[in-house]
């Protein structure tokens, strides 16, 4: 079965950069993957997505140019590079993976597998 494990979260200061990783195991075929984030009491929010080959990327509009998603299938790993972090970026970040091929990428129900999350804390 598929397992996704996030890493790279931690405490940073406003303006710092941080890179998250998501390592997958049990993958039998490569499909789109994405990152979401969630604060207590709020809906899980789409952050970014990447196609199976890494050739297409998608971002929450307000994060374009500041967050960058990529993947390296040979290492079973997806990345999220976060630059110029702000207090509003502090959340638990979740890795997600599809098990089918389509163009729906920005909603929780579009994905079939989830990691347990990694927390990002941004201090002023």
Backbone torsions as a table, in degrees:
resi	resn	phi	psi	omega
1	UNK	NA	158.1	-176.9
2	UNK	-78.6	135.3	172.0
3	UNK	-129.6	137.4	178.1
4	UNK	-121.2	131.1	-178.5
5	UNK	-128.4	118.8	177.6
6	UNK	-87.7	152.3	174.2
7	UNK	-152.0	164.2	175.6
8	UNK	105.9	-7.7	177.8
9	UNK	-69.5	166.5	179.6
10	UNK	162.8	-166.3	-177.9
11	UNK	-99.3	126.9	177.4
12	UNK	-134.5	167.9	175.5
13	UNK	-97.7	155.6	176.5
14	UNK	-52.0	130.8	-179.3
15	UNK	96.0	-13.9	178.7
16	UNK	-74.0	167.3	174.0
17	UNK	-113.5	154.1	-179.6
18	UNK	-150.0	143.1	178.3
19	UNK	-118.3	125.4	176.5
20	UNK	-100.7	149.7	176.3
21	UNK	-127.1	149.6	174.5
22	UNK	-132.5	116.7	-179.6
23	UNK	-106.1	130.0	-176.3
24	UNK	-107.1	145.5	172.5
25	UNK	-133.5	154.7	179.9
26	UNK	77.6	12.1	179.6
27	UNK	-74.9	126.3	178.2
28	UNK	-102.9	-13.3	176.5
29	UNK	-161.3	145.1	-175.7
30	UNK	-90.7	128.6	176.6
31	UNK	-132.8	-177.0	-179.6
32	UNK	-61.3	151.5	176.8
33	UNK	-134.9	162.0	-178.4
34	UNK	-153.8	168.5	173.5
35	UNK	-118.0	137.4	173.6
36	UNK	-127.9	162.9	174.2
37	UNK	-139.0	155.3	-174.5
38	UNK	-150.8	134.8	172.7
39	UNK	-106.5	154.5	179.5
40	UNK	-54.5	133.4	178.3
41	UNK	78.7	3.2	-178.9
42	UNK	-119.3	162.0	176.8
43	UNK	-70.9	148.9	174.6
44	UNK	-67.3	129.5	-169.3
45	UNK	-108.6	132.8	175.8
46	UNK	-65.9	135.1	178.2
47	UNK	-112.1	-56.1	-176.4
48	UNK	-163.8	159.3	176.9
49	UNK	-144.6	156.6	179.6
50	UNK	-139.6	139.8	179.8
51	UNK	-70.0	172.1	-173.8
52	UNK	-58.4	-35.1	-177.1
53	UNK	-92.4	-11.4	-175.3
54	UNK	88.0	0.2	-174.9
55	UNK	-79.1	-21.5	180.0
56	UNK	-123.0	135.6	178.3
57	UNK	-130.0	155.2	-178.2
58	UNK	-140.3	144.6	-176.3
59	UNK	-139.1	149.2	164.1
60	UNK	-57.4	134.7	-171.8
61	UNK	-53.2	-42.9	-175.6
62	UNK	-72.1	-10.8	-178.8
63	UNK	-102.8	-6.7	-179.6
64	UNK	-59.6	132.6	-179.9
65	UNK	88.5	-10.7	-179.4
66	UNK	-117.7	-34.9	175.3
67	UNK	-108.6	145.4	-179.3
68	UNK	-137.5	129.8	-179.4
69	UNK	-108.3	144.7	177.4
70	UNK	-154.7	169.7	176.4
71	UNK	-147.8	153.9	177.4
72	UNK	-133.8	94.2	-172.3
73	UNK	-63.4	-31.7	179.2
74	UNK	-62.2	-24.1	177.2
75	UNK	-105.2	6.2	-179.5
76	UNK	55.5	38.8	-170.3
77	UNK	-134.4	139.2	171.8
78	UNK	-117.0	149.0	-175.7
79	UNK	-126.7	154.4	169.5
80	UNK	-134.5	111.3	176.3
81	UNK	-91.8	121.7	-177.9
82	UNK	-115.8	121.4	-178.0
83	UNK	-113.8	154.3	177.7
84	UNK	49.1	55.0	-175.9
85	UNK	-63.4	140.9	-179.2
86	UNK	-119.8	159.5	180.0
87	UNK	-54.3	-34.0	179.7
88	UNK	-70.4	-10.7	175.5
89	UNK	-82.7	-9.7	-178.8
90	UNK	-68.6	118.6	-176.1
91	UNK	-168.8	174.2	166.0
92	UNK	-88.1	126.8	-178.6
93	UNK	-103.1	131.3	-176.3
94	UNK	-116.2	139.1	172.8
95	UNK	-92.5	139.8	179.9
96	UNK	-137.4	150.2	179.8
97	UNK	-137.5	141.6	172.5
98	UNK	-83.8	162.9	169.1
99	UNK	-126.0	20.7	179.6
100	UNK	-149.7	167.8	-176.3
101	UNK	-107.8	115.7	171.7
102	UNK	-161.7	-175.9	-175.7
103	UNK	-108.0	14.7	178.5
104	UNK	-91.2	118.5	-169.8
105	UNK	-133.4	-11.2	-166.3
106	UNK	-110.5	16.0	179.8
107	UNK	-134.5	149.2	-177.3
108	UNK	-53.7	-42.6	-175.7
109	UNK	-70.1	-7.2	177.5
110	UNK	-76.2	-11.2	-173.6
111	UNK	-116.1	153.6	-174.2
112	UNK	-110.7	-21.0	-177.2
113	UNK	-133.2	143.4	-177.2
114	UNK	-137.6	144.4	169.5
115	UNK	-83.9	178.2	-178.0
116	UNK	-88.5	-8.4	174.9
117	UNK	98.8	155.4	172.9
118	UNK	-135.8	135.4	-172.1
119	UNK	-90.8	135.5	174.6
120	UNK	-115.1	125.2	178.7
121	UNK	-117.9	130.0	-178.6
122	UNK	-120.2	119.5	-179.8
123	UNK	-105.8	150.1	179.2
124	UNK	-86.8	NA	NA
